[in-house]
């Protein structure tokens, strides 16, 4: 297994395990899919340590999931011991470790000596994953080998489509919708708005859309100081996978990546209750992902970087949706002044900070407003002078 594929496989397993956990709790705990939260790259107390996945569900303790697939026994023990010698979250009572070709009983016994006693340990090996894939996606494969990955990915898309719509699987539209939204947001839109798939992206004007933008601090310096361009590819692919997941997890529409910049929209096509708070919580999750990205990237290069993490901007306003091709609803774009405002606010934010527009700030509940302090007026290129609020970086 080559290094590049190992990285992609690990990311696919992260995405897959998030959905397998969700589907298991829907089936066994009888909860709504949207009530199961799966966050990736969650910052822990130990400096430079991040949980791969944290799963929360109603009325039950949360738990950690660590993807150690492909690591040796000793590598797995070192990594898990560094992260979980203490329990970073009192609400979590379990640690799931996903491995390949390791003896579960031996691993569990070894981990018991280095993992906090308050965490129950569960080992998921390849047979367990393959059984869950068959159970929840109806697909039987012989193993998680490179040759099976494209087929697995397509089968998952088809299974998700069947959960949502009675219509025939149309790959172009299905791929677009499931790229921009997660399955459970699409299900809500179908149920609440009675929208068939071809009408999810209706050209028109949409008011009060919250735009979350975030990008990696000192990205150009990281790229300049990375002689091995495979490292750039691997780090950015992880960032893309994890940040898109964060937008989806909080019920937003992932719009696009622009270089190292991620853009998510909240309140489209409908403004469900709490969507502005979802936008802030998404931005906070992006800060953790950005910190993790910098941490992993800097371990792979010689030069110490001056800035770390991600900075984010949020604005709210009217956006216009238009097709990028005539009568094509799978390729769409947005225009609006609030996109420019969000970009200027993001540029003003320092590493680990979130800067929001005044209108967005006043749409928040008081509890979240208390996390922000008012900025000096910001002169923004091609926009004007902006009143804004800043959430300072946590140290």
N, C-alpha and C positions, 0 to 999 in steps of 0.2 A: 504494500500500500504506500503510494508516494505521499510526500508531505502535503502537497497542495490538496490532494483528494482527502487526506485525513482531516484537514481543516474544514473542507466543505461538508464532509460526512458528519463531523461534530456539530456543525451548525444545523444541518438537516435533522439530526437527532434531537437537538434542542427544540426546534420547531415541532417535531413529531411528538416528543414527550409532553410538551405543553398541551397539545390537543388530545393525546391519549389520557392524560390526567383529567382534562375537562370532561371528555366523554365518559370516563369511568365514574366520575362523581355524578354526572347527569343520570347514568344508568343505575348506580348503586345507592346514591344518596337522595335521588329524586329531586334534584335542584335544577333551576333554570340554567341554561348554558352561560348566560351573561352574568350569573352570580358567582361563577368560578373565575378567580383572577390568577393569571400566570405572568409574573414579572421576571424579566431576565436581567442578568448583570446587576444585582442588587448589592449596594455597598454594605460591607460588614464592618464591625468594630476594629478588627485587625487591620493595620495600615496596608493598603494595596491589595486587600482581599475582597472578592466579590462572589456572592452566591450565583451559580449558573441560573437557577430558577427558584423562585419562591411561589408556592401554590397556596391560595387561601380559598375558603369555601364557607358558606353560612353555617353557624352553629357548631363548627368543628375546628380543632386546632389546625394551624397552617403547618406546612412542612417544606423542607429544602429538597431540591433535586440536583445532583451533580453528575455531569456527563464525563466519565473517565474512560469511555470506550476506546480501546486500542492502547491504553497505557499498561505498563507492567504492574505487577503486584506492588513492588517497592515504590514506584512512581505514584501509584494511586494512594498508598498509605501516607507518603510525604505530603501530597497535595491536600488530602482530606484532613490530616492532622494539623496542618498549618491553618486551615480555615476554621475548623470546628472543635478545637480544644476547649473552647467556651461556646455557649449557646448565645448567639448574638441577638436573638429575638425570643423573648419569653413566650410569645404566642405560638412558636413552633415547637413541636414535640417529636419530630421524625426527620430522618435524613435518608433519602433514597439515593443510591449510588448505581449508575448505569455503566456496566462493564462488558468486556468481550474476552472470552477464553480465560477467565479466572475462576477458580473454585469459590463459589459463593460462601460456603461454610468457613473456609480458611480465611477469606477476606473479612468476613464479618467478625470472626474471632480476633483478628489482628486489629481491626478498626476499633473494637470495643476498648482497647487499651489507650487509644489516643483521641477518642471522640467524647465530648461532654456526656456524662451519664444521663442527663435529662433528654437526650435525643435517642429515640429508638432507631435502629439501623435496619434498612431493608435493601437487599441487593436485587437489581434487575439485570439479568443476563440476556444474551441474544434470544434464546428460546422464549423467554418471557415477552420480549418485544414483538417477536414474530407472532406469538399467540394473540397479543392485543391488536396487532395490525389486522390479523384475520378476523378477530371478533368485531372490531369497530369499522373496518373498511372493506371487509369481505374479500381480502386479497391474500393469497397464499404464496409466499416466496420462500426460497430455500436459505436465504441469508442476506445480510446487509452488505452485499458486494457492489462494487462500482457498476457492474453490468446491470444490476437490478434497480439502480437509483432513478433513472429517467422513467422507467415503467412505474415504479412506486409513486413518484411525484405525480404523474398523470392520473394514476388510479385514485389518489387522494383528492385531486381536483374533481374528478368525476363523482366520487362519493359525496363530496361536499355539495356539489351541484344537485345531486339527487335528493339530499336533505332539504334543499331550499325550494326547488321548482319542479313542477310536473313536466316542463317542456324538455324537448330533446337537448342533449348536450351539444352546445355550439361553442367550440373551443376558443375562438377568438374573443367572443363576448364574455365567456366564463372566465378565461384567464385575466381579462381586464378587470372585471368586477371583483374577483377574488384576489387581485393584486392591490386594488385600492381599498377594499373593505374586508374585514374578517367575516367568517361565515355567519356568526351570530348577530352581527349588526345588519347584514343583508336579510336575515330571517326576520328581525324586528321591522325593518322597512317594508318587507313583503307583507307582514301581518298587519302592521299599523296603517300603512299608507296604501296597501293593496296594489303595489307597484310590480308589474311584470319585469323581467330582467331588461328588456329592451328600453324600458322607460325610466330606469334608475338615473340616467344622465339626461335630463331634459334641459335643452338650451333655455336660458332665461336669466333673470336677475334674482339673486338670493340675498336678503338682508341679514345683518347681524351674524356674519360668519366669523368665528375666531380662528386666526391664522397663527400657528405655532411654527417658528423657524429656529433651527439650531445648527451650529456647525462647530467643527473641531478647532480649538484655539491653536494658533501657530501651525496650521496644517502645512503651509508651504515649507516651513523650516523642517518639519518632520520628514517630508518627502525629499527635500534637498539632502538631509543627513542620513538617508537610507539608501546605501549603494545597491542592495539587493531588491530589485523591484518586485520580486515575489512576495517580500514582506509587506510592501505597500498593498499589493493585491489581497493578501490574506487578511490584513488588519481592516481594510476598508470593506471587504465582503462581510466580515463579522459585524462591523458597525452598521452596515446597511440592513442586514438581517435583524439585528437586535432593535434598532431604532424604528424600523417599520413595524415590528411587533409591538413596541410601546404605543405607537399611534393607534394601532388596532385594538390593543388591550383596553384602552380608555374610550373606545367607541367612536374614534375619529375616522376620517377618511385620509389615508395616506395619499398625498398628492404626487410628490416627485422628489427625486434627489437631483441636486445641482452640484456636482463635484463632491465636496465633503458636507454639503448642506442638506438637511432633511426638512421637508415641509409637510405639515399635517393640518387638516381643516376640521373644525368642530362646529356642528350646527348645520351641516349639509347632509342630505337635502331637507331635513327637518330639524328643528331646534328642540331636542328632547330636554326634559328637566335636568339641570345640573351640568349642562354641556360646557359652560365656561369654567366651572371647577375642574371638569375632566381635562380641559386644555392645560390648566396649571399643573395638575398632577402628571400629565403626560410630559410636560417640560421638566418636571423634577426627575422623572424616570430617565429622561434623555441626559440629564446631568450625570447620573450614575453611569450610564452607558458611555458617555464621553470620558469620564474619569477612568473607567476600565480600559477604554480604547487607548488612552495616553499611557496608562500603566503597562499594558501589554506591548505597545509599540516601543516604548523607551527601553524595555528589557532586551530588545532585538537590535539596538543600534549603539554606537560608541558615544555619541555626543549627548550630554545632558541638556534638556530643553528648558527654556526660560518659562514657558507657559504650559499649562496642562488642562485637560478636560474640555468641556464644551461650554459655549455661551448661547443664550436663547433670547428671542424677542417674541412678543405676542401683541397683536392688534386685533381689533374687531371692526367690521364694517361690511359694506355691500360688495358682493362679487358677482360678476357676470360669467356664466358658463356658455361656451360655444364649442361646436364640433370642430376638430382640426381637419376633418375630411367631410365633404358633403354626404349627408345621410349616414354617417358612421358614428355610432354611439359608443364605440370601444376606444376611441381616441378623442380626448376632450382637453380643453384648457380653460383656465380662469383668468380674468382680468379685473383690476380694481385698485384704487388708490391704497387700500389697506394692505395689499401685498407689499407695496413700497414702504409703507410706514413700518410694517413688521420687520422688513429687512434693515431699515435704519436703526430701529430699536435693538435688534440683534447685534449690529455692529457696535453699538454703544455699550453693550454688556461686556463685563470682564469675565475671565474664566470662572465657571461655576455660578454665574449670575443669570438672573432672568429680569429683563426690562420689559415692562408692559405699558401700553398706551393708557392715557387717562380714562378714556371711555371704557376700556376693558376693565381697568381697576374698579371703576364704580359699578360694574356689572357683577362683581364678586361678592360673596357673602362676607360678613365682617370678620369671621375667623381667618379667612385667607387674606383679606385686606391687611390684617395686622402683621403679616409677614413682609410687607413692603414699606419702603420709605420713599418720600417724594424726591425726585431728581431736580437739579437745576434745569431750566428750559434748555432743550436740545435743538440746536440748529441743524436740520437734516437736509442734505443735498436734494434738490428737486422736489422737496416736500414742504418745507417751511419750518417754523419753530414749533417744537412739540413739547407738550407737558406729559411727563411720564413718571413711572414709579419703578423702583428697583428692589429686587429680592437679592440680598447680599449673599456671597458664597459662604457655605458652612465650612468651618475648620475643625 
